[in-house]
Every structure is written in C-alpha cells, then in structure tokens.
Amino acid sequence: MGVAIRALLDGCIENPGWENLSGTAAIDAYNALYQFLSGIRQADGAPLMDEEGRITSHLSGLLFRSANLIEKNISPVYVFDGKPPAFKEKTLEERSAVREHAKAEWALAVAEGDEEKARRFAMASSKVDAYVRDSAKELLTALGIPWIQAPGEGEAQSSFMTQNGDVSFAVSQDYDPLLFGCETLVRNITISGKRKIRGKVYSVYPERIYAAKTLETLGLTREELIQTALLIGTDYNSGVSGVGPKTAIKIVKAGKFEERISESENAAEPDELIRYFLNPDVTKEYDIAKRTPDNEKVIELLCEEHGFMK
C-alpha cells in the first residue's frame, strides 16, 4: 500500500504527457504484476487461465504493456523484490489475511451469481506467488526485456538506479521510492488509460515527481520526509494514531518528531527505520542492456504452453 503522503504533494506532481517520458524506466515488477492480476479478469472476476488452470493475466499484461512502453520510446527494466526486512512481517501478514478473506467472499459471490461483487473481491484476492514471479521472468527473458532480482525491496533498488544514473526514472504506484532516495518517480505508467472506479470511468495519465523539487517545495530534507512518513505510518510501522500528512509535517518542522513518534508501538525503533530508508539493501551488480527477443521462445511460451492465439 505504501506511505500515504499524496496530500502533501500538491504542486510537486507534473503531468508530462507520454511524449516527454522517453528513456529507461525501472519498473516495480510486483507492483505491476499485482495490477495485471487485479485488472485483467473475466466478468465474474476469474483471472485469465490456460487449459491447465494456470493464471495468464500477468503474462498478457506484461506483453502488451511492455510493447506499449517500447512504442513510446520507454525501455522497461523490471525490478523484482527480494527478501523483505523483518519489520515488514506484520504488514505482509495483514495483506495475506485480506487476500484470504477476499478469496472467500469472491467464491460466495460467484455462487450467488453476483458478478459485480465477485469481480470486486476477486481483484482484492490477487497474489503474486512463485509461479507468477517465475513465469513473468521467463517471458521477459524471451522478450529480451531486462529484469533485476533485488536483494531487498524492489523500490529501493529502482531508487538506487536513478541515483546511479542508470535509468531515467523509477515506476511505482506507491510513493515509497521518494523515501528511498529516488531522483525521479513516475506513476500510472502501467495503468494509464480508462479506469472504472466505483462504477465511474476515469482517465488516468502518467504523473512525474522530482525528489529535489518535492523536498524544496515542502521545505524538508530527505531524512525529515522519512520522519514525516513514519509519523503517518509506512509498510514498516503503524505511525502515530490521529496523525495525518499535514499534521505530521508540522510536527517534524517543529522539531518534535522524537517526542511524538514515541507514542507509537512498533517492533523497530525509529532510528532503525530511518537508517533503513537512507541505506537500504541494494545490489550494484546488474545488467540492463537491451537484448534481442527470442521470437520462437515467446511463441512457445505464450501459444504452445499457455494457449495464447497466434
């Protein structure tokens, strides 16, 4: 879910248009896969599957979204999460419980013939398991699209790559990359277009956020932005009860972060979390060079193995 700092970013977000987004993009792979698994479904919420019952929604999403990006002169590099830090365990357990509940509600809605309810709960039950992860990597390799296995959080790795100048920007729906030091963050790359939310259709366009401009506009250092996020709550801590984004930034600017963060009860100490955001586990060993697609392998994977139409 990421950190809820959207309310602080008015005046920091640009709408560049596709024509101004050419370059190399480090894409949060799990973020994108969850979007494909949630959005590419049948009327009753069931994901696309092959004859053996294996999910193929993510493969369809990767293929067509990647082709769309390349047509727009954006070279995708997918970054996969590695081992999460220990203090993320509670968040992961809560997410798993939500998925299991949604899965049960989906089955009930299907049995009742309520397609709208079924689709809603089906989207919430999406899970990136080992099969989804490995089959995604296999397809990307066949397509000649580079991917990286991060040692820790994929967003931290993508952010490091922007700092290193190896990619033009990082892509994620979350704002966490800003905490990890991402130089340029772009949102809505993998979901741009028409989206139906609560029965209404909205147009979604890419958003670009520059870290330097954001910190200058907010009048914060990067560490102070991290402090603000910790007061609100992140994937690694619960935050302080009753403190929202605007209150949090006031607390930090008043120099009362340590006083207020002590009100929250978390497994990790605030200093430990700040150090983690400032110095996350990343690898400097990666190859993002473009490769020649293996067309025969792509056809074998999609058409022969998973039943896609030629």
C-alpha positions in Angstrom: 0.0 0.0 0.0 2.9 2.4 0.6 3.1 5.6 2.5 0.1 8.0 2.3 1.8 11.3 1.5 -0.3 12.2 -1.5 -1.9 15.1 0.4 1.5 16.8 0.7 2.4 16.6 -3.0 0.1 19.2 -4.5 2.4 21.5 -6.6 5.0 18.7 -6.8 3.4 16.5 -9.4 3.7 17.1 -13.1 1.7 15.6 -15.9 4.4 15.4 -18.6 2.5 13.5 -21.3 3.9 10.4 -22.9 5.9 12.4 -25.4 8.1 13.6 -22.6 8.8 10.3 -20.9 11.3 8.6 -23.2 14.2 6.9 -21.6 14.9 3.8 -19.4 12.3 3.0 -16.7 13.0 0.8 -13.7 9.6 -0.7 -13.0 8.5 -2.2 -9.7 7.7 -5.6 -11.0 5.5 -6.8 -8.2 3.6 -3.6 -8.3 2.9 -4.1 -12.0 2.1 -7.8 -11.6 -0.5 -7.1 -8.9 -2.1 -4.5 -11.2 -2.3 -7.0 -14.1 -3.6 -9.8 -11.9 -6.2 -7.5 -10.4 -7.4 -5.7 -13.6 -7.2 -8.4 -16.3 -10.1 -10.6 -15.3 -13.3 -12.1 -16.7 -16.8 -10.8 -15.9 -17.1 -12.8 -12.7 -13.6 -11.8 -11.5 -11.9 -15.0 -12.5 -8.4 -14.4 -13.9 -7.4 -15.4 -17.4 -6.2 -19.1 -17.3 -4.8 -21.7 -19.7 -6.2 -25.2 -20.1 -4.3 -26.5 -17.2 -5.7 -23.8 -14.9 -2.6 -21.7 -14.7 -3.1 -18.0 -14.4 -2.1 -16.0 -17.5 -3.4 -12.5 -16.8 0.0 -11.3 -15.8 1.6 -12.6 -19.0 -0.9 -10.8 -21.1 -0.3 -7.6 -19.1 3.4 -7.8 -19.3 3.4 -8.5 -23.1 1.0 -5.7 -24.1 2.1 -3.1 -21.6 5.8 -3.6 -22.4 5.1 -3.4 -26.1 3.1 -0.2 -25.5 6.0 1.4 -23.5 8.6 0.5 -26.1 6.4 2.1 -28.8 6.5 5.2 -26.7 10.4 5.1 -26.6 10.4 3.9 -23.0 12.8 1.0 -22.3 11.4 -1.0 -19.4 13.6 -2.7 -16.8 11.6 -4.8 -14.3 12.9 -5.0 -10.7 11.7 -7.9 -8.5 11.5 -7.8 -4.7 13.9 -9.9 -2.7 13.7 -10.6 1.0 11.6 -8.1 2.9 13.0 -6.6 6.1 11.9 -8.3 9.3 9.9 -5.3 10.4 7.6 -5.7 7.3 6.3 -9.0 8.6 3.2 -7.6 10.3 2.2 -5.8 7.1 2.6 -8.9 5.0 0.6 -11.0 7.4 -2.2 -8.4 7.3 -2.2 -8.3 3.5 -2.3 -12.1 3.4 -5.4 -12.1 5.7 -7.1 -9.5 3.5 -6.5 -11.7 0.4 -7.8 -14.8 2.1 -11.0 -13.0 3.2 -11.5 -11.6 -0.3 -11.0 -15.0 -1.8 -13.7 -16.5 0.3 -16.1 -13.6 -0.4 -15.3 -14.0 -4.1 -16.3 -17.7 -4.1 -19.5 -16.8 -2.2 -20.4 -14.0 -4.7 -19.8 -16.4 -7.7 -22.1 -18.9 -6.1 -24.8 -16.2 -5.6 -24.4 -15.1 -9.2 -23.4 -11.5 -8.2 -20.8 -10.7 -10.9 -20.1 -7.1 -9.7 -19.4 -8.2 -6.2 -17.4 -11.2 -7.4 -15.2 -9.1 -9.6 -14.6 -6.6 -6.7 -13.5 -9.3 -4.3 -11.6 -11.2 -6.9 -9.4 -8.1 -7.6 -8.6 -7.9 -3.8 -7.6 -11.6 -3.7 -4.7 -11.3 -6.2 -1.5 -12.8 -5.2 2.0 -12.9 -6.8 3.2 -16.4 -6.0 6.3 -18.2 -7.1 4.6 -19.4 -10.4 3.6 -15.8 -11.3 7.0 -14.5 -10.5 9.0 -17.1 -12.3 6.7 -17.2 -15.4 7.0 -13.4 -15.6 10.8 -13.6 -15.5 10.8 -16.3 -18.2 8.6 -14.3 -20.5 10.7 -11.1 -20.0 13.8 -13.0 -20.8 12.3 -14.4 -24.0 11.2 -10.8 -25.0 14.7 -9.5 -24.5 13.5 -7.2 -21.7 16.0 -6.9 -18.8 14.9 -7.7 -15.3 16.8 -7.5 -12.0 16.4 -9.5 -8.8 16.8 -7.1 -5.9 18.3 -8.4 -2.7 15.6 -6.4 -0.7 12.8 -4.1 -1.7 12.4 -3.6 -5.4 11.5 0.1 -4.9 14.8 0.6 -3.0 16.7 -1.0 -5.9 14.9 1.1 -8.5 15.6 4.3 -6.5 19.3 3.4 -6.3 19.4 3.0 -10.1 18.0 6.5 -10.6 20.7 7.9 -8.2 23.3 6.0 -10.1 22.1 7.5 -13.4 21.5 4.1 -15.0 17.7 4.7 -15.5 15.8 7.8 -16.4 13.1 7.2 -13.7 11.6 4.7 -11.4 8.0 3.5 -11.9 5.7 2.6 -9.0 2.2 3.4 -7.9 3.5 4.0 -4.3 5.4 7.0 -3.1 7.9 4.9 -1.1 10.6 5.4 -3.7 10.9 9.1 -2.6 11.8 7.8 0.9 14.5 5.6 -0.6 16.0 8.5 -2.4 14.5 8.1 -5.9 15.6 11.0 -8.1 12.6 10.9 -10.4 9.4 8.9 -9.8 6.7 8.2 -12.4 3.3 6.9 -11.5 0.4 5.5 -13.6 2.7 4.0 -16.3 1.2 0.6 -16.0 -2.4 1.7 -15.5 -2.7 4.7 -17.8 -5.9 4.9 -19.8 -9.5 4.5 -18.8 -10.2 3.0 -15.4 -13.6 2.2 -13.8 -13.7 3.0 -10.1 -16.9 2.5 -8.1 -18.9 2.4 -11.3 -17.4 5.6 -12.8 -14.9 5.8 -15.6 -11.9 8.0 -15.1 -9.0 8.9 -17.4 -5.6 8.2 -15.8 -2.4 9.8 -17.1 1.3 9.5 -16.1 2.5 11.6 -13.2 6.1 12.6 -12.6 7.6 13.7 -9.3 11.1 15.0 -8.9 12.6 14.4 -5.5 14.6 17.7 -5.4 11.6 19.8 -6.3 9.4 17.9 -3.8 11.9 18.5 -0.9 12.3 22.1 -1.8 8.6 22.7 -2.1 7.9 21.0 1.3 10.9 22.7 2.9 12.2 19.3 4.1 15.4 17.3 3.9 15.1 13.7 2.8 15.5 12.5 6.4 12.7 14.8 7.5 10.5 13.4 4.8 11.2 10.0 6.2 10.3 11.2 9.6 7.0 12.6 8.3 6.2 9.3 6.7 7.0 7.4 9.9 4.5 9.6 11.8 1.8 8.8 9.3 2.7 5.1 9.0 4.5 3.0 6.4 4.7 -0.6 5.4 7.2 -1.0 8.3 5.5 0.9 11.1 2.0 1.8 12.3 2.6 5.5 12.7 1.0 7.7 15.4 -2.7 7.5 16.0 -4.6 10.5 14.7 -1.6 12.0 12.8 -2.2 12.6 9.1 0.1 14.0 6.5 -0.3 17.7 7.2 -0.1 17.3 11.0 3.0 15.1 10.5 4.9 17.7 8.6 4.1 20.4 11.2 5.4 18.1 13.9 8.7 17.5 12.0 9.2 21.2 11.2 8.6 22.0 14.9 11.4 19.6 15.9 9.0 17.3 17.8 9.4 14.1 15.8 11.1 12.1 18.5 8.6 13.2 21.1 5.6 12.2 19.0 6.9 9.0 17.4 7.5 7.6 20.9 3.6 7.4 21.2 3.6 4.6 18.6 4.4 1.0 19.5 6.4 -0.8 16.8 8.8 -3.7 16.6 11.5 -1.5 15.1 13.0 1.7 16.6 12.5 4.9 14.6 16.3 5.3 14.2 16.5 1.8 12.7 13.7 2.6 10.2 15.3 5.9 9.2 18.7 4.1 8.6 16.9 1.5 6.5 15.3 4.1 4.2 18.6 6.0 3.9 20.7 2.9 3.3 18.6 0.0 2.0 19.9 -3.3 0.8 20.6 -3.0 -2.9 22.9 -4.5 -5.4 25.3 -2.7 -7.7 25.7 -5.8 -9.9 23.1 -5.6 -12.6 22.9 -5.6 -16.4 20.1 -3.6 -18.1 21.4 -3.8 -21.6 18.8 -4.5 -24.3 18.7 -8.0 -25.7 17.4 -9.5 -28.9 14.0 -11.1 -28.5 13.8 -14.8 -29.0 10.6 -14.9 -31.1 10.4 -18.7 -31.2 10.7 -18.9 -27.4 8.0 -16.2 -27.0 5.6 -18.2 -29.3 6.5 -21.4 -27.5 5.7 -19.9 -24.0 2.6 -18.0 -24.9 1.0 -20.0 -27.7 2.1 -23.6 -27.2 2.4 -23.7 -23.4 -0.3 -21.3 -22.3 -2.8 -21.3 -25.3 -2.5 -17.7 -26.5 -3.7 -17.2 -30.1 -1.1 -16.6 -32.7 
